[in-house]
Amino acid sequence: MDPPPPDDFDPYSLLEDQAYTGDDDGDEGDEDSDAHGHRECTEDRPESPGGNKAPEITDSTHEDSMYERVFSIVLSLIRPPKDASPAQLRTAAVSLSWAVGLLYVILAIACGWASSIGLSNLASAVTELRGEVGDIRPSVYGMTIRDLHRSICNAENLDDRLTLNAQLQAEKVKYERVVGLPYLLPPCPVRP
């Protein structure tokens, strides 16, 4: 706690001696000087912890673009290591030749040069195969529906019939979704 001021203390006398210079009134002087521009009062002050400048930001790998990173990875795969032994040099040469060969194959397919060996009709073959697979599904669903119907007709237990009927209804829904028409079944034959 501060000691009390003397009895003859006039607070207004302080205002006449020096004016308040805050940050908001456009202080154009040096920050380390007092209101009159004297620097003596700040010489004894300890340095502030935030007085150091920020460290300089350097370029790092996370600031590179994706293409530069991919390119550097590819180069690291085919570049021989520093101070490499003869075995490491042979390995680097083989990986380089594989990379160049793969590049030639990719260019041949992309430019259509591989049509002489039958790679040009690959997309049409996939489309044709999809069409054939689409024709097989209704027949598979139909066979499953007939087998389940036969099992329901031959089932002895009510619980078995209910379980098989649930499976039958699921297969009928799949068949109707593919074909667009419901699968009609005859009633079970009457047992003697």
Residue pairs with C-beta under 8 A, 6 or more apart in sequence:
18 35
18 36
19 35
20 35
21 27
21 29
21 35
29 37
30 37
30 39
32 39
32 42
33 39
33 42
34 40
34 41
34 42
61 69
61 72
64 72
74 99
77 95
77 99
78 92
78 95
78 96
78 99
79 92
80 88
80 89
80 92
80 93
81 88
81 92
84 92
107 113
108 114
109 119
112 120
114 120
134 178
137 178
138 175
138 178
138 179
141 171
141 174
141 175
141 178
141 183
142 175
142 183
144 171
145 168
145 171
145 172
145 175
145 183
145 185
146 185
148 164
148 167
148 168
148 171
149 168
149 185
149 188
151 164
152 161
152 164
152 165
152 168
152 188
153 188
153 189
155 161
155 164
172 182
172 183
175 182
175 183
176 182
176 183
